[in-house]
Amino acid sequence: MKKSILTLGLIASLAVWTPVQATEPAVASAYANPVKELPFPGGKEWPTATEREKMAYLLGILNMAMVEYQLTGPNPKHRTTVAKLVESLDGMTLRQIMKTVDAYYQANPDQQQRPIFEVIWFEMVEPKIASSRMK
């Protein structure tokens, strides 16, 4: 059931993405100002991002992880972090992940240069991996 839902979600995402991407150059040339490249979001940008921007960023990470996980399975041939990421975050909502990242940057203002994905990995995934090894 999970595989079916994920597959349908991936197909729907790809169906929506393709037309938008295809029209992007036409939209860019229609304006006098060039389209600005979005900066890679990090801890400096996270606190000022809207909830929607945060959720979109996290959804992108999780979608890519789920695609690779579906393609390689839980025991991939090559070394990857995806299986651990998927297993560790299983059952968490995007909002819970967002609140954890929010709390980290609020509690550690001196860590604004730390990338968002690094916060997710070392504050959420790694502790779960370590606790599962201890069992």
C-alpha angles and dihedrals in degrees: 000000000000091000091052093051092047092047092050090048091051092048091049091048092050092046091054095040097053098060092043092050091045092055096044097090091049091051091047093052092047091069127066092225118068118244109264119232113242112238119242102264118241138160091291092059098036099078092051096044119105120248089251092054091049092049091048091052093049092045089054092053093047094045091053091047092049092049092052091043091053091048097046103027127215093304107046122188092232129051112269139158093216098090091053091046093051094044094046096049095040110129095018121116124226088248091056091050090047092051091050091052090045091052092048094054092044091051093043109041089161090063098065090122091059110106118245093238090053090054090051092048101044098034100040113014103036095051090053091048090050093048092049090053090054093055 
